[in-house]
Amino acid sequence: MTEILTRRDTGLDVGPLRNLLDGDVVAPGDVEWDEARLAWNLAVDQNPAAVVLAESTADVAATVAFAKAHVIRVAPQGTGHGAAAIGDMSDTVLLKTERMRGVTVDPERRIARAEAGTIWIEVVEAAAEHGLAALAGSSPDVGVVGYTLGGGLSWLARKHGIGANQVTAIEVVTASGDVVRTDWANEPDLFWALRGGGGSFGIVTAIEFNLFPISQVYAGILWFPVDRAAEILKAWRAWTEEMPDEMTSVGRILQFPPIPEIPEPVRGQSFVVVQTIFSGDSAEGARLVDPLRTLGPVMDTVMTIPVAELSRLHMDPEGPAPGVGDGGMLDDVDDHLIDLFVEQVVGSPILSAEIRHLGGAIARRDSRHGAVDAWEAPYLMFAVGIAPFPDARQAVESSVRRLRDMLEPWESDHTYLNFAESRRKAATLFSSASYHRLRRIKAIVDPTDMIRSNHPIPPAF
Ligand SMILES: Cc1cc2nc3c(=O)[nH]c(=O)nc-3n(C[C@H](O)[C@H](O)[C@H](O)COP(=O)(O)OP(=O)(O)OC[C@H]3O[C@@H](n4cnc5c(N)ncnc54)[C@H](O)[C@@H]3O)c2cc1C
């Protein structure tokens, strides 16, 4: 039986690797060390054995060969948005792909190709030039690869499913050092595992996926005073039950701190908001949103907008930020849940607590799908707060934990890998059949467990 790598604390001599790379290697003690080990999420203190700033597929392959020779692990990271769950990295080289940028769009085939370090806004803007849209998430600077390998929940998901299931090919450096292009015909098991199974199966150097002929959407935010939170969220939940797949929406409590980074009209204010995104005809969108409008929002920004503007609809921070959050899928959202949700969130240090409406294409199975076939849960919850210093961190952490504990009776048996910011049992991130297949594939492609994901899959022998 192959042995799983064991932790190795000894100092690592990265000199030989430095000489091999187009990019850079930074080791503890180097002047660039503190900057090199930063994640996008500044609340995460990453202390790997070394950091590689790769610039090419050859750099990735050389890092894998070096790690193999030194019996250490490699953790690929695009931006560090998902760094919170990664844990102790003392036996691990952090392989950053942020310099491996580049997007090409083939407008005829409606396919985009993104290199490993590409962030979503780069794809969204390149696609929009051709009247096309990608299944991008709520944040402009989340990494395309990390997001897609973990699933990928976009504003268009109820119509087009999760991002991982629109992937057409993935280029990867495997744990054995091979450079492989995977698709349905070539290494189909590896291709299946990469599409939703997370970053345990190889180091992705480029990814290709479908785009959709959408140039504008009817979308925006309806803002209400936070003291109407329970009423508005209950009305929103009932409204979601009637919506077609073209309509995706979020019910959300926002509590903005009184800090200069927040724009004047909302600084220091709290709201309950409903975000609606309709990818059909605007007149039909307006008709569907009308029942929410009759609730009398204090601000209403729902209108026809270019699809690229969806990248900023959710007002996610651009650039590194210290955040502590966590989430889970919900089997149901009823009035009792909403009352508890509001009671726990309003007045707490949580900045944003949201419930996203799932269903539609997200819940439909297809034999061509990857490791995440379909999610049955109709809603998903995520709550986050800013944690710039330890006291704030503790306060946010315990508020988020209390909220999750309170919602536990409604929480689905398995959750969404990308919205899990704490380490979960890997089995809870997938259906039972997918989890066992993932473990068998991991044992074949990376039997020594060299490639480390933020949500690792243990090999099964
Ligand atoms: C502000 C914010 C908004 C978000 N909005 C959404 C959203 O709307 N929808 C959604 O689905 N998710 C969303 N997420 C979650 C996000 O998709 C995950 O955090 C995802 O892991 C981020 O990918 P990344 O590459 O940016 O992060 P990273 O932390 O760099 O990567 C996360 C993991 O992906 C894997 N990985 C990254 N690059 C590679 C590679 N080249 N090869 C192999 N594995 C790799 C690794 O396992 C890594 O640990 C959001 C997160 C934040 C913080």
Ligand as a Chemical Component Dictionary entry (heavy atoms), coordinates in Angstrom:
data_LIG
# 
_chem_comp.id                   LIG 
_chem_comp.type                 NON-POLYMER 
_chem_comp.pdbx_formal_charge   0 
_chem_comp.three_letter_code    LIG 
# 
loop_
_chem_comp_atom.comp_id 
_chem_comp_atom.atom_id 
_chem_comp_atom.alt_atom_id 
_chem_comp_atom.type_symbol 
_chem_comp_atom.charge 
_chem_comp_atom.model_Cartn_x 
_chem_comp_atom.model_Cartn_y 
_chem_comp_atom.model_Cartn_z 
_chem_comp_atom.pdbx_ordinal 
LIG C1  C1  C 0 -16.279 37.639 -1.711  1  
LIG C2  C2  C 0 -16.567 36.235 -2.188  2  
LIG C3  C3  C 0 -17.601 36.014 -3.090  3  
LIG C4  C4  C 0 -17.883 34.730 -3.548  4  
LIG N1  N1  N 0 -18.927 34.528 -4.406  5  
LIG C5  C5  C 0 -19.195 33.282 -4.863  6  
LIG C6  C6  C 0 -20.280 33.032 -5.755  7  
LIG O1  O1  O 0 -21.032 33.928 -6.128  8  
LIG N2  N2  N 0 -20.483 31.764 -6.172  9  
LIG C7  C7  C 0 -19.681 30.730 -5.793  10 
LIG O2  O2  O 0 -19.911 29.620 -6.233  11 
LIG N3  N3  N 0 -18.654 30.940 -4.949  12 
LIG C8  C8  C 0 -18.403 32.175 -4.469  13 
LIG N4  N4  N 0 -17.389 32.365 -3.579  14 
LIG C9  C9  C 0 -16.624 31.203 -3.120  15 
LIG C10 C10 C 0 -15.466 30.933 -4.075  16 
LIG O3  O3  O 0 -15.968 30.310 -5.242  17 
LIG C11 C11 C 0 -14.460 29.998 -3.390  18 
LIG O4  O4  O 0 -13.869 30.679 -2.308  19 
LIG C12 C12 C 0 -13.401 29.513 -4.374  20 
LIG O5  O5  O 0 -12.647 28.484 -3.754  21 
LIG C13 C13 C 0 -12.497 30.642 -4.767  22 
LIG O6  O6  O 0 -11.585 30.239 -5.737  23 
LIG P1  P1  P 0 -10.211 31.044 -5.836  24 
LIG O7  O7  O 0 -9.386  30.362 -6.838  25 
LIG O8  O8  O 0 -10.496 32.491 -5.949  26 
LIG O9  O9  O 0 -9.644  30.804 -4.355  27 
LIG P2  P2  P 0 -8.369  30.024 -3.858  28 
LIG O10 O10 O 0 -8.383  30.129 -2.371  29 
LIG O11 O11 O 0 -7.171  30.495 -4.567  30 
LIG O12 O12 O 0 -8.639  28.535 -4.282  31 
LIG C14 C14 C 0 -9.554  27.738 -3.575  32 
LIG C15 C15 C 0 -9.182  26.285 -3.814  33 
LIG O13 O13 O 0 -9.367  25.990 -5.179  34 
LIG C16 C16 C 0 -8.377  25.066 -5.595  35 
LIG N5  N5  N 0 -7.572  25.660 -6.658  36 
LIG C17 C17 C 0 -7.364  26.963 -6.945  37 
LIG N6  N6  N 0 -6.579  27.076 -8.032  38 
LIG C18 C18 C 0 -6.275  25.820 -8.424  39 
LIG C19 C19 C 0 -5.511  25.258 -9.485  40 
LIG N7  N7  N 0 -4.876  26.019 -10.378 41 
LIG N8  N8  N 0 -5.443  23.920 -9.581  42 
LIG C20 C20 C 0 -6.073  23.105 -8.703  43 
LIG N9  N9  N 0 -6.801  23.586 -7.682  44 
LIG C21 C21 C 0 -6.902  24.915 -7.550  45 
LIG C22 C22 C 0 -7.514  24.752 -4.398  46 
LIG O14 O14 O 0 -8.004  23.584 -3.771  47 
LIG C23 C23 C 0 -7.739  25.948 -3.516  48 
LIG O15 O15 O 0 -7.534  25.664 -2.137  49 
LIG C24 C24 C 0 -17.098 33.638 -3.100  50 
LIG C25 C25 C 0 -16.065 33.858 -2.183  51 
LIG C26 C26 C 0 -15.802 35.133 -1.723  52 
LIG C27 C27 C 0 -14.703 35.331 -0.707  53 
# 
loop_
_chem_comp_bond.comp_id 
_chem_comp_bond.atom_id_1 
_chem_comp_bond.atom_id_2 
_chem_comp_bond.value_order 
_chem_comp_bond.pdbx_ordinal 
LIG C1  C2  SING 1  
LIG C2  C3  SING 2  
LIG C2  C26 DOUB 3  
LIG C3  C4  DOUB 4  
LIG C4  N1  SING 5  
LIG C4  C24 SING 6  
LIG N1  C5  DOUB 7  
LIG C5  C6  SING 8  
LIG C5  C8  SING 9  
LIG C6  O1  DOUB 10 
LIG C6  N2  SING 11 
LIG N2  C7  SING 12 
LIG C7  O2  DOUB 13 
LIG C7  N3  SING 14 
LIG N3  C8  DOUB 15 
LIG C8  N4  SING 16 
LIG N4  C9  SING 17 
LIG N4  C24 SING 18 
LIG C9  C10 SING 19 
LIG C10 O3  SING 20 
LIG C10 C11 SING 21 
LIG C11 O4  SING 22 
LIG C11 C12 SING 23 
LIG C12 O5  SING 24 
LIG C12 C13 SING 25 
LIG C13 O6  SING 26 
LIG O6  P1  SING 27 
LIG P1  O7  DOUB 28 
LIG P1  O8  SING 29 
LIG P1  O9  SING 30 
LIG O9  P2  SING 31 
LIG P2  O10 DOUB 32 
LIG P2  O11 SING 33 
LIG P2  O12 SING 34 
LIG O12 C14 SING 35 
LIG C14 C15 SING 36 
LIG C15 O13 SING 37 
LIG C15 C23 SING 38 
LIG O13 C16 SING 39 
LIG C16 N5  SING 40 
LIG C16 C22 SING 41 
LIG N5  C17 SING 42 
LIG N5  C21 SING 43 
LIG C17 N6  DOUB 44 
LIG N6  C18 SING 45 
LIG C18 C19 SING 46 
LIG C18 C21 DOUB 47 
LIG C19 N7  SING 48 
LIG C19 N8  DOUB 49 
LIG N8  C20 SING 50 
LIG C20 N9  DOUB 51 
LIG N9  C21 SING 52 
LIG C22 O14 SING 53 
LIG C22 C23 SING 54 
LIG C23 O15 SING 55 
LIG C24 C25 DOUB 56 
LIG C25 C26 SING 57 
LIG C26 C27 SING 58 
# 
